[in-house]
Amino acid sequence: MFWEVWGDRYTELLRRNHARAANVPEAVIERMRDRLEVPDLTEAHQVDWVVDS
């Protein structure tokens, strides 16, 4: 779902977290990831479409 789109960015997030002196346990990050609800377009005041090519 949502995180499949983020692939490399999620990998970078985990790499940076592990490099921190006080890192967040990966299980906590995964639990937060699994709970993430992407806002519906009708909930936005404005929508900006950003496309990476």
DSSP file (Angstrom, degrees, kcal/mol; ACC not computed):
  #  RESIDUE AA STRUCTURE BP1 BP2  ACC     N-H-->O    O-->H-N    N-H-->O    O-->H-N    TCO  KAPPA ALPHA  PHI   PSI    X-CA   Y-CA   Z-CA
    1    1 A M    >>        0   0    0      0, 0.0     3,-0.9     0, 0.0     4,-0.8   0.000 360.0 360.0 360.0-129.7    0.0    0.0    0.0
    2    2 A F  H >>  +     0   0    0      1,-0.3     3,-0.9     2,-0.2     4,-0.8   0.869 360.0  51.4 -56.1 -44.3    1.3    3.4    0.9
    3    3 A W  H 3> S+     0   0    0      1,-0.3     4,-1.0     2,-0.2    -1,-0.3   0.740  96.7  68.4 -72.0 -21.4    4.8    2.3    2.0
    4    4 A E  H <4 S+     0   0    0     -3,-0.9     3,-0.3     1,-0.2    -1,-0.3   0.858  99.8  51.0 -62.3 -32.7    5.3    0.3   -1.2
    5    5 A V  H << S+     0   0    0     -3,-0.9    -1,-0.2    -4,-0.8     3,-0.2   0.830 108.8  51.1 -69.8 -32.6    5.5    3.7   -2.9
    6    6 A W  H >X S+     0   0    0     -4,-0.8     3,-2.5     1,-0.2     4,-1.3   0.598  73.4 138.7 -84.6 -11.3    8.1    5.0   -0.4
    7    7 A G  H 3X S+     0   0    0     -4,-1.0     4,-2.0    -3,-0.3     3,-0.2   0.410  74.3  31.1   5.6 -84.2   10.4    2.0   -0.8
    8    8 A D  H 3> S+     0   0    0      1,-0.2     4,-2.2    -3,-0.2    -1,-0.3   0.835 119.6  54.9 -64.3 -33.9   13.9    3.7   -0.8
    9    9 A R  H <> S+     0   0    0     -3,-2.5     4,-2.4     2,-0.2    -1,-0.2   0.885 107.6  49.4 -67.7 -37.4   12.7    6.5    1.5
   10   10 A Y  H  X S+     0   0    0     -4,-1.3     4,-2.3     2,-0.2    -2,-0.2   0.905 109.8  51.6 -67.3 -40.4   11.5    4.0    4.1
   11   11 A T  H  X S+     0   0    0     -4,-2.0     4,-2.3    -5,-0.3    -2,-0.2   0.907 110.8  48.6 -60.2 -42.4   14.9    2.2    3.8
   12   12 A E  H  X S+     0   0    0     -4,-2.2     4,-2.8     2,-0.2     5,-0.2   0.891 107.8  55.0 -64.9 -40.4   16.7    5.5    4.4
   13   13 A L  H  X S+     0   0    0     -4,-2.4     4,-2.2     1,-0.2    -2,-0.2   0.930 110.6  45.4 -57.6 -46.3   14.4    6.3    7.3
   14   14 A L  H  X S+     0   0    0     -4,-2.3     4,-2.3     2,-0.2    -2,-0.2   0.901 111.9  52.0 -65.5 -40.8   15.4    3.0    9.0
   15   15 A R  H  X S+     0   0    0     -4,-2.3     4,-1.3     1,-0.2    -2,-0.2   0.936 112.1  45.5 -60.9 -47.0   19.1    3.5    8.2
   16   16 A R  H  X S+     0   0    0     -4,-2.8     4,-0.7     1,-0.2    -1,-0.2   0.890 110.9  53.7 -65.1 -38.8   19.0    7.0    9.8
   17   17 A N  H >< S+     0   0    0     -4,-2.2     3,-1.0    -5,-0.2    -1,-0.2   0.922 107.8  49.8 -61.9 -43.7   17.1    5.7   12.8
   18   18 A H  H 3< S+     0   0    0     -4,-2.3    -1,-0.2     1,-0.2    -2,-0.2   0.789 107.2  56.3 -66.0 -26.5   19.7    3.0   13.4
   19   19 A A  H 3< S+     0   0    0     -4,-1.3    -1,-0.2    -5,-0.2    -2,-0.2   0.633  87.9 100.2 -79.9 -14.0   22.5    5.6   13.2
   20   20 A R  S X< S-     0   0    0     -3,-1.0     3,-0.5    -4,-0.7    -3,-0.0  -0.389  76.3-131.8 -73.3 149.3   20.9    7.7   16.0
   21   21 A A  T 3  S+     0   0    0      1,-0.3     2,-0.6    -2,-0.1    -1,-0.1   0.902 108.1  32.9 -65.2 -40.9   22.3    7.6   19.5
   22   22 A A  T 3  S-     0   0    0      2,-0.0    -1,-0.3    -3,-0.0     2,-0.1  -0.749  90.7-178.5-116.6  81.5   18.7    7.2   20.8
   23   23 A N    <   -     0   0    0     -2,-0.6    -5,-0.1    -3,-0.5    -6,-0.1  -0.397  28.8-115.1 -84.7 160.3   17.0    5.2   18.1
   24   24 A V        -     0   0    0     -2,-0.1     5,-0.1     1,-0.1    -1,-0.1  -0.768  41.1-102.7 -89.2 132.2   13.4    4.2   18.0
   25   25 A P    >>  -     0   0    0      0, 0.0     4,-1.8     0, 0.0     3,-0.9  -0.285  25.8-127.4 -55.9 138.2   12.8    0.4   18.0
   26   26 A E  H 3> S+     0   0    0      1,-0.3     4,-2.7     2,-0.2     5,-0.2   0.826 108.7  60.6 -59.4 -32.5   12.0   -0.9   14.6
   27   27 A A  H 3> S+     0   0    0      1,-0.2     4,-2.1     2,-0.2    -1,-0.3   0.867 104.2  50.1 -63.0 -35.1    8.9   -2.6   15.9
   28   28 A V  H <> S+     0   0    0     -3,-0.9     4,-2.4     2,-0.2    -2,-0.2   0.920 110.6  48.8 -68.9 -43.6    7.6    0.8   17.0
   29   29 A I  H  X S+     0   0    0     -4,-1.8     4,-2.7     1,-0.2    -2,-0.2   0.924 112.3  48.9 -61.1 -44.4    8.3    2.3   13.6
   30   30 A E  H  X S+     0   0    0     -4,-2.7     4,-2.4     2,-0.2    -1,-0.2   0.886 110.1  51.0 -63.7 -38.7    6.6   -0.6   11.9
   31   31 A R  H  X S+     0   0    0     -4,-2.1     4,-1.2     2,-0.2    -1,-0.2   0.912 112.2  46.7 -65.3 -41.9    3.5   -0.4   14.2
   32   32 A M  H  X S+     0   0    0     -4,-2.4     4,-0.9     2,-0.2     3,-0.3   0.903 111.6  52.3 -64.4 -41.3    3.3    3.4   13.4
   33   33 A R  H >< S+     0   0    0     -4,-2.7     3,-0.7     1,-0.2    -2,-0.2   0.911 108.7  50.0 -59.4 -43.9    3.6    2.6    9.7
   34   34 A D  H 3< S+     0   0    0     -4,-2.4    -1,-0.2     1,-0.2    -2,-0.2   0.746 111.4  48.9 -70.1 -23.1    0.8    0.0    9.9
   35   35 A R  H 3< S+     0   0    0     -4,-1.2    -1,-0.2    -3,-0.3    -2,-0.2   0.579  82.4 121.3 -90.5 -11.1   -1.5    2.5   11.6
   36   36 A L    <<  -     0   0    0     -4,-0.9     2,-0.6    -3,-0.7   -34,-0.1  -0.286  45.0-163.5 -59.3 130.4   -0.9    5.3    9.2
   37   37 A E        -     0   0    0      3,-0.0    -1,-0.1    -2,-0.0     3,-0.1  -0.966  13.7-140.3-116.2 114.9   -4.0    6.6    7.5
   38   38 A V        -     0   0    0     -2,-0.6   -36,-0.0     1,-0.1    -2,-0.0  -0.581  32.4-107.4 -72.4 130.4   -3.4    8.7    4.4
   39   39 A P        -     0   0    0      0, 0.0     2,-0.2     0, 0.0    -1,-0.1  -0.249  31.0-115.4 -60.1 145.2   -5.9   11.5    4.3
   40   40 A D    >   -     0   0    0      1,-0.1     3,-2.2    -3,-0.1     4,-0.3  -0.500  24.5-114.9 -75.5 150.2   -8.6   11.4    1.8
   41   41 A L  G >  S+     0   0    0      1,-0.3     3,-1.2     2,-0.2    -1,-0.1   0.801 116.1  61.7 -57.7 -29.0   -8.6   14.0   -0.9
   42   42 A T  G 3  S+     0   0    0      1,-0.2    -1,-0.3     3,-0.0    -2,-0.0   0.621  96.2  60.9 -74.2 -10.8  -11.9   15.4    0.5
   43   43 A E  G <  S+     0   0    0     -3,-2.2     2,-0.3     3,-0.0    -1,-0.2   0.465  89.3  93.1 -91.3  -2.6  -10.2   16.1    3.8
   44   44 A A    <   -     0   0    0     -3,-1.2     3,-0.1    -4,-0.3    -3,-0.0  -0.650  60.9-155.2 -97.1 147.5   -7.7   18.6    2.3
   45   45 A H  S    S+     0   0    0      1,-0.3     2,-0.3    -2,-0.3    -1,-0.1   0.775  91.3   5.3 -79.7 -31.2   -7.9   22.3    1.9
   46   46 A Q        -     0   0    0     -3,-0.1     2,-0.5     2,-0.0    -1,-0.3  -0.989  67.5-148.4-152.1 146.0   -5.5   22.1   -1.1
   47   47 A V        -     0   0    0     -2,-0.3     2,-0.5    -3,-0.1    -6,-0.0  -0.981   8.7-169.2-122.0 123.7   -3.9   19.2   -3.0
   48   48 A D        -     0   0    0     -2,-0.5     2,-0.6     2,-0.0    -2,-0.0  -0.962  13.5-148.3-110.9 121.6   -0.5   19.5   -4.6
   49   49 A W        -     0   0    0     -2,-0.5     2,-0.5     2,-0.0    -2,-0.0  -0.808  14.8-172.4 -91.3 119.8    0.4   16.6   -6.9
   50   50 A V        -     0   0    0     -2,-0.6     2,-0.5     2,-0.0    -2,-0.0  -0.962   2.1-169.0-114.6 124.2    4.2   15.9   -6.9
   51   51 A V        -     0   0    0     -2,-0.5     2,-0.4     2,-0.0    -2,-0.0  -0.956   8.5-156.2-120.3 121.7    5.5   13.5   -9.4
   52   52 A D              0   0    0     -2,-0.5    -2,-0.0     1,-0.1     0, 0.0  -0.787 360.0 360.0 -90.1 135.3    9.0   12.0   -9.4
   53   53 A S              0   0    0     -2,-0.4    -1,-0.1     0, 0.0    -2,-0.0   0.429 360.0 360.0-114.3 360.0   10.2   10.8  -12.7
